[in-house]
Amino acid sequence: MTKTILTTVLALSIRTIAAEPGPAKPIPASTAPLNDSSPSKGAFSTVYEDITYTFETEEAKNAFVQKVTASIYHQIGGKASMEAAIEIFYKKVLADDRINHFFKDTNMAKQKQKQKAFLSAAFGSPVKWTGLDMRTAHADLPGLNDTHFNAVAGHLQATLEELKVKKELIDQIMAAAGSLRDDVLNRKPAAK
């Protein structure tokens, strides 16, 4: 699992985007399924979570399968695990008076759906996130600070632990999430 995928994990945990999604991030060409999955367009296909992905070559299909099955998303149980994680996570967040006010006017059903889509993509699902970047997504949250970021990070870690995610995966996720602090809090990155 690359750090690039993991570097966006925490940011939308504070608040997933309410705006229209942006451009999709493409799957690398070596593993990219064809846009049109009709049999005449590609001879090699695979099914993952009830979606058929079709490829021009067997090598591309095999690379796709290898990438997906090596992902954190797959390792933690895919769609069913993401749904369970989001439910547990938001129970924790909404019970926390330090941060629940950020969600007082939020349609939580939509929020949960967006969060599932975001975390699924961040963890390596073949369905890519098409939402806003972290700075844009959190720009209209006045007063957002380190205390809020730490509270959300704590709930994310507690959720992963409750679901018995392997410690090494949790450590990767939390390290990557911490690297987004400046983006989420809309401040200039610290000088190196």
Buried (B, 14 or more C-beta within 10 A) or exposed (E): BEEEBBBBBBBBBBBBBBEEEEEEEEBEEEBBBBEEBEEEEBEBBBEBBEEEBBBBEEEBBBBBBEBBEEBBBBBBBBBEBBBBBBEBBBEBBBEBEEBBEBBEEBEEEEBBEBBBBBBBBBBBBBBEBBBBEBBBBBEEBEEBEEEBBBBBBBBBBEBBEEBEBEEEBBEBBBEBBBBBBBBBBBEEEEEE
